């Protein structure tokens, strides 16, 4: 079973049908869980964009530091 099945107030439902020594699961996800998953996907995408922007900022700052160090007079 997915982890959501074990959470309290879970919107995950499972209906099992038994017959001829077979166990067939009929699984239904509620709209709330699907909406939550979509929201989390969007949040992850946003965080990835933020990380990319921060990495670019660090790269630019490193380049600026190298440029400033190279322009200092030698001792």
mmCIF file as gemmi writes it, N, C-alpha and C atoms, coordinates in Angstrom:
data_model
loop_
_atom_site.group_PDB
_atom_site.id
_atom_site.type_symbol
_atom_site.label_atom_id
_atom_site.label_alt_id
_atom_site.label_comp_id
_atom_site.label_asym_id
_atom_site.label_entity_id
_atom_site.label_seq_id
_atom_site.pdbx_PDB_ins_code
_atom_site.Cartn_x
_atom_site.Cartn_y
_atom_site.Cartn_z
_atom_site.occupancy
_atom_site.B_iso_or_equiv
_atom_site.pdbx_formal_charge
_atom_site.auth_seq_id
_atom_site.auth_asym_id
_atom_site.pdbx_PDB_model_num
ATOM 1 N N . UNK Axp A 1 ? 0.827 -1.181 0 1 0 ? 1 A 1
ATOM 2 C CA . UNK Axp A 1 ? 0 0 0 1 0 ? 1 A 1
ATOM 3 C C . UNK Axp A 1 ? 0.879 1.254 0 1 0 ? 1 A 1
ATOM 4 N N . UNK Axp A 2 ? 0.462 2.318 -0.661 1 0 ? 2 A 1
ATOM 5 C CA . UNK Axp A 2 ? 1.194 3.573 -0.613 1 0 ? 2 A 1
ATOM 6 C C . UNK Axp A 2 ? 1.185 4.154 0.805 1 0 ? 2 A 1
ATOM 7 N N . UNK Axp A 3 ? 2.168 4.984 1.11 1 0 ? 3 A 1
ATOM 8 C CA . UNK Axp A 3 ? 2.263 5.576 2.442 1 0 ? 3 A 1
ATOM 9 C C . UNK Axp A 3 ? 1.024 6.39 2.8 1 0 ? 3 A 1
ATOM 10 N N . UNK Axp A 4 ? 0.392 7.024 1.819 1 0 ? 4 A 1
ATOM 11 C CA . UNK Axp A 4 ? -0.798 7.821 2.097 1 0 ? 4 A 1
ATOM 12 C C . UNK Axp A 4 ? -1.921 6.985 2.723 1 0 ? 4 A 1
ATOM 13 N N . UNK Axp A 5 ? -1.925 5.707 2.442 1 0 ? 5 A 1
ATOM 14 C CA . UNK Axp A 5 ? -2.945 4.825 2.997 1 0 ? 5 A 1
ATOM 15 C C . UNK Axp A 5 ? -2.889 4.807 4.522 1 0 ? 5 A 1
ATOM 16 N N . UNK Axp A 6 ? -1.68 4.944 5.095 1 0 ? 6 A 1
ATOM 17 C CA . UNK Axp A 6 ? -1.486 4.822 6.523 1 0 ? 6 A 1
ATOM 18 C C . UNK Axp A 6 ? -1.601 6.146 7.275 1 0 ? 6 A 1
ATOM 19 N N . UNK Axp A 7 ? -1.672 7.274 6.56 1 0 ? 7 A 1
ATOM 20 C CA . UNK Axp A 7 ? -1.805 8.564 7.23 1 0 ? 7 A 1
ATOM 21 C C . UNK Axp A 7 ? -3.214 8.728 7.781 1 0 ? 7 A 1
ATOM 22 N N . UNK Axp A 8 ? -3.316 9.392 8.945 1 0 ? 8 A 1
ATOM 23 C CA . UNK Axp A 8 ? -4.645 9.668 9.481 1 0 ? 8 A 1
ATOM 24 C C . UNK Axp A 8 ? -5.32 10.705 8.593 1 0 ? 8 A 1
ATOM 25 N N . UNK Axp A 9 ? -6.614 10.632 8.489 1 0 ? 9 A 1
ATOM 26 C CA . UNK Axp A 9 ? -7.408 11.509 7.623 1 0 ? 9 A 1
ATOM 27 C C . UNK Axp A 9 ? -6.981 11.405 6.162 1 0 ? 9 A 1
ATOM 28 N N . UNK Axp A 10 ? -6.517 10.247 5.781 1 0 ? 10 A 1
ATOM 29 C CA . UNK Axp A 10 ? -6.062 10.035 4.41 1 0 ? 10 A 1
ATOM 30 C C . UNK Axp A 10 ? -7.249 10.019 3.452 1 0 ? 10 A 1
ATOM 31 N N . UNK Axp A 11 ? -7.021 10.514 2.257 1 0 ? 11 A 1
ATOM 32 C CA . UNK Axp A 11 ? -8.064 10.485 1.237 1 0 ? 11 A 1
ATOM 33 C C . UNK Axp A 11 ? -7.851 9.3 0.289 1 0 ? 11 A 1
ATOM 34 N N . UNK Axp A 12 ? -7.039 8.354 0.705 1 0 ? 12 A 1
ATOM 35 C CA . UNK Axp A 12 ? -6.737 7.171 -0.099 1 0 ? 12 A 1
ATOM 36 C C . UNK Axp A 12 ? -7.702 6.065 0.307 1 0 ? 12 A 1
ATOM 37 N N . UNK Axp A 13 ? -8.359 5.456 -0.673 1 0 ? 13 A 1
ATOM 38 C CA . UNK Axp A 13 ? -9.301 4.381 -0.387 1 0 ? 13 A 1
ATOM 39 C C . UNK Axp A 13 ? -8.92 3.153 -1.191 1 0 ? 13 A 1
ATOM 40 N N . UNK Axp A 14 ? -9.074 1.995 -0.599 1 0 ? 14 A 1
ATOM 41 C CA . UNK Axp A 14 ? -8.829 0.747 -1.307 1 0 ? 14 A 1
ATOM 42 C C . UNK Axp A 14 ? -10.016 -0.177 -1.075 1 0 ? 14 A 1
ATOM 43 N N . UNK Axp A 15 ? -10.513 -0.764 -2.135 1 0 ? 15 A 1
ATOM 44 C CA . UNK Axp A 15 ? -11.606 -1.717 -2.051 1 0 ? 15 A 1
ATOM 45 C C . UNK Axp A 15 ? -11.08 -3.01 -2.656 1 0 ? 15 A 1
ATOM 46 N N . UNK Axp A 16 ? -11.043 -4.048 -1.862 1 0 ? 16 A 1
ATOM 47 C CA . UNK Axp A 16 ? -10.509 -5.321 -2.343 1 0 ? 16 A 1
ATOM 48 C C . UNK Axp A 16 ? -11.636 -6.293 -2.653 1 0 ? 16 A 1
ATOM 49 N N . UNK Axp A 17 ? -11.459 -7.043 -3.717 1 0 ? 17 A 1
ATOM 50 C CA . UNK Axp A 17 ? -12.415 -8.063 -4.119 1 0 ? 17 A 1
ATOM 51 C C . UNK Axp A 17 ? -11.69 -9.393 -4.058 1 0 ? 17 A 1
ATOM 52 N N . UNK Axp A 18 ? -12.249 -10.34 -3.328 1 0 ? 18 A 1
ATOM 53 C CA . UNK Axp A 18 ? -11.613 -11.636 -3.173 1 0 ? 18 A 1
ATOM 54 C C . UNK Axp A 18 ? -12.394 -12.691 -3.94 1 0 ? 18 A 1
ATOM 55 N N . UNK Axp A 19 ? -11.708 -13.596 -4.591 1 0 ? 19 A 1
ATOM 56 C CA . UNK Axp A 19 ? -12.379 -14.689 -5.281 1 0 ? 19 A 1
ATOM 57 C C . UNK Axp A 19 ? -11.383 -15.578 -5.976 1 0 ? 19 A 1
ATOM 58 N N . UNK Axp A 20 ? -11.647 -16.854 -5.978 1 0 ? 20 A 1
ATOM 59 C CA . UNK Axp A 20 ? -10.799 -17.855 -6.64 1 0 ? 20 A 1
ATOM 60 C C . UNK Axp A 20 ? -9.34 -17.731 -6.229 1 0 ? 20 A 1
ATOM 61 N N . UNK Axp A 21 ? -9.102 -17.497 -4.94 1 0 ? 21 A 1
ATOM 62 C CA . UNK Axp A 21 ? -7.744 -17.354 -4.392 1 0 ? 21 A 1
ATOM 63 C C . UNK Axp A 21 ? -6.973 -16.187 -4.999 1 0 ? 21 A 1
ATOM 64 N N . UNK Axp A 22 ? -7.677 -15.236 -5.562 1 0 ? 22 A 1
ATOM 65 C CA . UNK Axp A 22 ? -7.049 -14.044 -6.131 1 0 ? 22 A 1
ATOM 66 C C . UNK Axp A 22 ? -7.475 -12.83 -5.311 1 0 ? 22 A 1
ATOM 67 N N . UNK Axp A 23 ? -6.586 -11.876 -5.171 1 0 ? 23 A 1
ATOM 68 C CA . UNK Axp A 23 ? -6.905 -10.631 -4.495 1 0 ? 23 A 1
ATOM 69 C C . UNK Axp A 23 ? -6.721 -9.513 -5.503 1 0 ? 23 A 1
ATOM 70 N N . UNK Axp A 24 ? -7.827 -8.883 -5.877 1 0 ? 24 A 1
ATOM 71 C CA . UNK Axp A 24 ? -7.775 -7.82 -6.875 1 0 ? 24 A 1
ATOM 72 C C . UNK Axp A 24 ? -8.071 -6.514 -6.155 1 0 ? 24 A 1
ATOM 73 N N . UNK Axp A 25 ? -7.16 -5.561 -6.218 1 0 ? 25 A 1
ATOM 74 C CA . UNK Axp A 25 ? -7.356 -4.28 -5.549 1 0 ? 25 A 1
ATOM 75 C C . UNK Axp A 25 ? -7.913 -3.24 -6.495 1 0 ? 25 A 1
ATOM 76 N N . UNK Axp A 26 ? -8.92 -2.52 -6.051 1 0 ? 26 A 1
ATOM 77 C CA . UNK Axp A 26 ? -9.486 -1.413 -6.81 1 0 ? 26 A 1
ATOM 78 C C . UNK Axp A 26 ? -9.155 -0.152 -6.029 1 0 ? 26 A 1
ATOM 79 N N . UNK Axp A 27 ? -8.244 0.645 -6.523 1 0 ? 27 A 1
ATOM 80 C CA . UNK Axp A 27 ? -7.716 1.785 -5.79 1 0 ? 27 A 1
ATOM 81 C C . UNK Axp A 27 ? -8.266 3.078 -6.389 1 0 ? 27 A 1
ATOM 82 N N . UNK Axp A 28 ? -8.716 3.965 -5.512 1 0 ? 28 A 1
ATOM 83 C CA . UNK Axp A 28 ? -9.243 5.253 -5.945 1 0 ? 28 A 1
ATOM 84 C C . UNK Axp A 28 ? -8.518 6.361 -5.194 1 0 ? 28 A 1
ATOM 85 N N . UNK Axp A 29 ? -8.059 7.371 -5.9 1 0 ? 29 A 1
ATOM 86 C CA . UNK Axp A 29 ? -7.442 8.536 -5.269 1 0 ? 29 A 1
ATOM 87 C C . UNK Axp A 29 ? -8.435 9.681 -5.311 1 0 ? 29 A 1
ATOM 88 N N . UNK Axp A 30 ? -8.559 10.372 -4.2 1 0 ? 30 A 1
ATOM 89 C CA . UNK Axp A 30 ? -9.501 11.486 -4.188 1 0 ? 30 A 1
ATOM 90 C C . UNK Axp A 30 ? -8.886 12.699 -4.883 1 0 ? 30 A 1
ATOM 91 N N . UNK Axp A 31 ? -9.74 13.644 -5.24 1 0 ? 31 A 1
ATOM 92 C CA . UNK Axp A 31 ? -9.277 14.868 -5.886 1 0 ? 31 A 1
ATOM 93 C C . UNK Axp A 31 ? -8.35 15.667 -4.998 1 0 ? 31 A 1
ATOM 94 N N . UNK Axp A 32 ? -8.553 15.603 -3.668 1 0 ? 32 A 1
ATOM 95 C CA . UNK Axp A 32 ? -7.693 16.35 -2.749 1 0 ? 32 A 1
ATOM 96 C C . UNK Axp A 32 ? -6.247 15.863 -2.829 1 0 ? 32 A 1
ATOM 97 N N . UNK Axp A 33 ? -6.057 14.569 -2.87 1 0 ? 33 A 1
ATOM 98 C CA . UNK Axp A 33 ? -4.703 14.02 -2.93 1 0 ? 33 A 1
ATOM 99 C C . UNK Axp A 33 ? -4.048 14.374 -4.258 1 0 ? 33 A 1
ATOM 100 N N . UNK Axp A 34 ? -4.819 14.294 -5.336 1 0 ? 34 A 1
ATOM 101 C CA . UNK Axp A 34 ? -4.267 14.647 -6.644 1 0 ? 34 A 1
ATOM 102 C C . UNK Axp A 34 ? -3.897 16.132 -6.694 1 0 ? 34 A 1
ATOM 103 N N . UNK Axp A 35 ? -4.736 16.986 -6.115 1 0 ? 35 A 1
ATOM 104 C CA . UNK Axp A 35 ? -4.444 18.421 -6.069 1 0 ? 35 A 1
ATOM 105 C C . UNK Axp A 35 ? -3.216 18.697 -5.218 1 0 ? 35 A 1
ATOM 106 N N . UNK Axp A 36 ? -3.09 17.977 -4.101 1 0 ? 36 A 1
ATOM 107 C CA . UNK Axp A 36 ? -1.919 18.143 -3.231 1 0 ? 36 A 1
ATOM 108 C C . UNK Axp A 36 ? -0.648 17.737 -3.971 1 0 ? 36 A 1
ATOM 109 N N . UNK Axp A 37 ? -0.707 16.636 -4.701 1 0 ? 37 A 1
ATOM 110 C CA . UNK Axp A 37 ? 0.461 16.187 -5.468 1 0 ? 37 A 1
ATOM 111 C C . UNK Axp A 37 ? 0.848 17.208 -6.534 1 0 ? 37 A 1
ATOM 112 N N . UNK Axp A 38 ? -0.144 17.772 -7.225 1 0 ? 38 A 1
ATOM 113 C CA . UNK Axp A 38 ? 0.132 18.776 -8.255 1 0 ? 38 A 1
ATOM 114 C C . UNK Axp A 38 ? 0.746 20.022 -7.626 1 0 ? 38 A 1
ATOM 115 N N . UNK Axp A 39 ? 0.226 20.408 -6.477 1 0 ? 39 A 1
ATOM 116 C CA . UNK Axp A 39 ? 0.77 21.57 -5.766 1 0 ? 39 A 1
ATOM 117 C C . UNK Axp A 39 ? 2.222 21.333 -5.372 1 0 ? 39 A 1
ATOM 118 N N . UNK Axp A 40 ? 2.527 20.134 -4.911 1 0 ? 40 A 1
ATOM 119 C CA . UNK Axp A 40 ? 3.908 19.803 -4.533 1 0 ? 40 A 1
ATOM 120 C C . UNK Axp A 40 ? 4.826 19.788 -5.755 1 0 ? 40 A 1
ATOM 121 N N . UNK Axp A 41 ? 4.327 19.313 -6.889 1 0 ? 41 A 1
ATOM 122 C CA . UNK Axp A 41 ? 5.135 19.332 -8.122 1 0 ? 41 A 1
ATOM 123 C C . UNK Axp A 41 ? 5.481 20.763 -8.509 1 0 ? 41 A 1
ATOM 124 N N . UNK Axp A 42 ? 4.483 21.655 -8.401 1 0 ? 42 A 1
ATOM 125 C CA . UNK Axp A 42 ? 4.727 23.061 -8.735 1 0 ? 42 A 1
ATOM 126 C C . UNK Axp A 42 ? 5.715 23.693 -7.761 1 0 ? 42 A 1
ATOM 127 N N . UNK Axp A 43 ? 5.6 23.341 -6.482 1 0 ? 43 A 1
ATOM 128 C CA . UNK Axp A 43 ? 6.528 23.869 -5.478 1 0 ? 43 A 1
ATOM 129 C C . UNK Axp A 43 ? 7.954 23.393 -5.757 1 0 ? 43 A 1
ATOM 130 N N . UNK Axp A 44 ? 8.107 22.141 -6.13 1 0 ? 44 A 1
ATOM 131 C CA . UNK Axp A 44 ? 9.433 21.601 -6.45 1 0 ? 44 A 1
ATOM 132 C C . UNK Axp A 44 ? 10.015 22.324 -7.658 1 0 ? 44 A 1
ATOM 133 N N . UNK Axp A 45 ? 9.196 22.56 -8.674 1 0 ? 45 A 1
ATOM 134 C CA . UNK Axp A 45 ? 9.669 23.279 -9.867 1 0 ? 45 A 1
ATOM 135 C C . UNK Axp A 45 ? 10.115 24.682 -9.502 1 0 ? 45 A 1
ATOM 136 N N . UNK Axp A 46 ? 9.371 25.338 -8.634 1 0 ? 46 A 1
ATOM 137 C CA . UNK Axp A 46 ? 9.715 26.689 -8.193 1 0 ? 46 A 1
ATOM 138 C C . UNK Axp A 46 ? 11.029 26.684 -7.416 1 0 ? 46 A 1
ATOM 139 N N . UNK Axp A 47 ? 11.198 25.706 -6.551 1 0 ? 47 A 1
ATOM 140 C CA . UNK Axp A 47 ? 12.432 25.596 -5.761 1 0 ? 47 A 1
ATOM 141 C C . UNK Axp A 47 ? 13.618 25.329 -6.677 1 0 ? 47 A 1
ATOM 142 N N . UNK Axp A 48 ? 13.432 24.498 -7.699 1 0 ? 48 A 1
ATOM 143 C CA . UNK Axp A 48 ? 14.516 24.233 -8.648 1 0 ? 48 A 1
ATOM 144 C C . UNK Axp A 48 ? 14.936 25.505 -9.372 1 0 ? 48 A 1
ATOM 145 N N . UNK Axp A 49 ? 13.961 26.34 -9.761 1 0 ? 49 A 1
ATOM 146 C CA . UNK Axp A 49 ? 14.282 27.607 -10.423 1 0 ? 49 A 1
ATOM 147 C C . UNK Axp A 49 ? 15.036 28.533 -9.47 1 0 ? 49 A 1
ATOM 148 N N . UNK Axp A 50 ? 14.641 28.554 -8.209 1 0 ? 50 A 1
ATOM 149 C CA . UNK Axp A 50 ? 15.328 29.377 -7.208 1 0 ? 50 A 1
ATOM 150 C C . UNK Axp A 50 ? 16.765 28.915 -7.042 1 0 ? 50 A 1
ATOM 151 N N . UNK Axp A 51 ? 16.974 27.614 -6.991 1 0 ? 51 A 1
ATOM 152 C CA . UNK Axp A 51 ? 18.326 27.062 -6.855 1 0 ? 51 A 1
ATOM 153 C C . UNK Axp A 51 ? 19.185 27.453 -8.056 1 0 ? 51 A 1
ATOM 154 N N . UNK Axp A 52 ? 18.617 27.354 -9.255 1 0 ? 52 A 1
ATOM 155 C CA . UNK Axp A 52 ? 19.36 27.74 -10.46 1 0 ? 52 A 1
ATOM 156 C C . UNK Axp A 52 ? 19.754 29.214 -10.407 1 0 ? 52 A 1
ATOM 157 N N . UNK Axp A 53 ? 18.837 30.068 -9.963 1 0 ? 53 A 1
ATOM 158 C CA . UNK Axp A 53 ? 19.136 31.499 -9.867 1 0 ? 53 A 1
ATOM 159 C C . UNK Axp A 53 ? 20.225 31.757 -8.825 1 0 ? 53 A 1
ATOM 160 N N . UNK Axp A 54 ? 20.158 31.056 -7.706 1 0 ? 54 A 1
ATOM 161 C CA . UNK Axp A 54 ? 21.176 31.222 -6.668 1 0 ? 54 A 1
ATOM 162 C C . UNK Axp A 54 ? 22.544 30.734 -7.148 1 0 ? 54 A 1
ATOM 163 N N . UNK Axp A 55 ? 22.557 29.631 -7.882 1 0 ? 55 A 1
ATOM 164 C CA . UNK Axp A 55 ? 23.821 29.125 -8.427 1 0 ? 55 A 1
ATOM 165 C C . UNK Axp A 55 ? 24.421 30.133 -9.407 1 0 ? 55 A 1
ATOM 166 N N . UNK Axp A 56 ? 23.58 30.757 -10.215 1 0 ? 56 A 1
ATOM 167 C CA . UNK Axp A 56 ? 24.062 31.772 -11.154 1 0 ? 56 A 1
ATOM 168 C C . UNK Axp A 56 ? 24.61 32.983 -10.408 1 0 ? 56 A 1
ATOM 169 N N . UNK Axp A 57 ? 23.952 33.373 -9.324 1 0 ? 57 A 1
ATOM 170 C CA . UNK Axp A 57 ? 24.432 34.486 -8.502 1 0 ? 57 A 1
ATOM 171 C C . UNK Axp A 57 ? 25.792 34.173 -7.903 1 0 ? 57 A 1
ATOM 172 N N . UNK Axp A 58 ? 25.958 32.966 -7.39 1 0 ? 58 A 1
ATOM 173 C CA . UNK Axp A 58 ? 27.241 32.549 -6.811 1 0 ? 58 A 1
ATOM 174 C C . UNK Axp A 58 ? 28.327 32.575 -7.884 1 0 ? 58 A 1
ATOM 175 N N . UNK Axp A 59 ? 28.001 32.065 -9.068 1 0 ? 59 A 1
ATOM 176 C CA . UNK Axp A 59 ? 28.967 32.048 -10.168 1 0 ? 59 A 1
ATOM 177 C C . UNK Axp A 59 ? 29.401 33.476 -10.508 1 0 ? 59 A 1
ATOM 178 N N . UNK Axp A 60 ? 28.441 34.396 -10.595 1 0 ? 60 A 1
ATOM 179 C CA . UNK Axp A 60 ? 28.745 35.792 -10.913 1 0 ? 60 A 1
ATOM 180 C C . UNK Axp A 60 ? 29.607 36.417 -9.833 1 0 ? 60 A 1
ATOM 181 N N . UNK Axp A 61 ? 29.298 36.158 -8.58 1 0 ? 61 A 1
ATOM 182 C CA . UNK Axp A 61 ? 30.091 36.7 -7.473 1 0 ? 61 A 1
ATOM 183 C C . UNK Axp A 61 ? 31.507 36.14 -7.489 1 0 ? 61 A 1
ATOM 184 N N . UNK Axp A 62 ? 31.651 34.836 -7.768 1 0 ? 62 A 1
ATOM 185 C CA . UNK Axp A 62 ? 32.995 34.232 -7.858 1 0 ? 62 A 1
ATOM 186 C C . UNK Axp A 62 ? 33.817 34.889 -8.965 1 0 ? 62 A 1
ATOM 187 N N . UNK Axp A 63 ? 33.16 35.15 -10.097 1 0 ? 63 A 1
ATOM 188 C CA . UNK Axp A 63 ? 33.853 35.815 -11.2 1 0 ? 63 A 1
ATOM 189 C C . UNK Axp A 63 ? 34.274 37.23 -10.807 1 0 ? 63 A 1
ATOM 190 N N . UNK Axp A 64 ? 33.407 37.942 -10.092 1 0 ? 64 A 1
ATOM 191 C CA . UNK Axp A 64 ? 33.717 39.297 -9.646 1 0 ? 64 A 1
ATOM 192 C C . UNK Axp A 64 ? 34.884 39.287 -8.656 1 0 ? 64 A 1
ATOM 193 N N . UNK Axp A 65 ? 34.892 38.333 -7.745 1 0 ? 65 A 1
ATOM 194 C CA . UNK Axp A 65 ? 35.996 38.221 -6.785 1 0 ? 65 A 1
ATOM 195 C C . UNK Axp A 65 ? 37.308 37.963 -7.512 1 0 ? 65 A 1
ATOM 196 N N . UNK Axp A 66 ? 37.293 37.045 -8.481 1 0 ? 66 A 1
ATOM 197 C CA . UNK Axp A 66 ? 38.507 36.749 -9.246 1 0 ? 66 A 1
ATOM 198 C C . UNK Axp A 66 ? 38.984 37.99 -9.999 1 0 ? 66 A 1
ATOM 199 N N . UNK Axp A 67 ? 38.054 38.732 -10.573 1 0 ? 67 A 1
ATOM 200 C CA . UNK Axp A 67 ? 38.416 39.949 -11.302 1 0 ? 67 A 1
ATOM 201 C C . UNK Axp A 67 ? 39.02 40.994 -10.366 1 0 ? 67 A 1
ATOM 202 N N . UNK Axp A 68 ? 38.429 41.174 -9.213 1 0 ? 68 A 1
ATOM 203 C CA . UNK Axp A 68 ? 38.948 42.156 -8.244 1 0 ? 68 A 1
ATOM 204 C C . UNK Axp A 68 ? 40.324 41.732 -7.717 1 0 ? 68 A 1
ATOM 205 N N . UNK Axp A 69 ? 40.494 40.444 -7.474 1 0 ? 69 A 1
ATOM 206 C CA . UNK Axp A 69 ? 41.808 39.954 -6.993 1 0 ? 69 A 1
ATOM 207 C C . UNK Axp A 69 ? 42.881 40.187 -8.056 1 0 ? 69 A 1
ATOM 208 N N . UNK Axp A 70 ? 42.517 39.984 -9.313 1 0 ? 70 A 1
ATOM 209 C CA . UNK Axp A 70 ? 43.513 40.148 -10.373 1 0 ? 70 A 1
ATOM 210 C C . UNK Axp A 70 ? 43.873 41.622 -10.604 1 0 ? 70 A 1
ATOM 211 N N . UNK Axp A 71 ? 42.987 42.518 -10.19 1 0 ? 71 A 1
ATOM 212 C CA . UNK Axp A 71 ? 43.287 43.942 -10.389 1 0 ? 71 A 1
ATOM 213 C C . UNK Axp A 71 ? 44.05 44.55 -9.22 1 0 ? 71 A 1
ATOM 214 N N . UNK Axp A 72 ? 44.238 43.792 -8.139 1 0 ? 72 A 1
ATOM 215 C CA . UNK Axp A 72 ? 45.021 44.305 -7.012 1 0 ? 72 A 1
ATOM 216 C C . UNK Axp A 72 ? 46.498 44.367 -7.403 1 0 ? 72 A 1
ATOM 217 N N . UNK Axp A 73 ? 47.194 45.393 -6.902 1 0 ? 73 A 1
ATOM 218 C CA . UNK Axp A 73 ? 48.631 45.484 -7.203 1 0 ? 73 A 1
ATOM 219 C C . UNK Axp A 73 ? 49.391 44.326 -6.559 1 0 ? 73 A 1
ATOM 220 N N . UNK Axp A 74 ? 50.392 43.838 -7.249 1 0 ? 74 A 1
ATOM 221 C CA . UNK Axp A 74 ? 51.218 42.743 -6.719 1 0 ? 74 A 1
ATOM 222 C C . UNK Axp A 74 ? 52.154 43.29 -5.673 1 0 ? 74 A 1
ATOM 223 N N . UNK Axp A 75 ? 52.451 42.462 -4.665 1 0 ? 75 A 1
ATOM 224 C CA . UNK Axp A 75 ? 53.374 42.886 -3.596 1 0 ? 75 A 1
ATOM 225 C C . UNK Axp A 75 ? 54.8 42.64 -3.967 1 0 ? 75 A 1
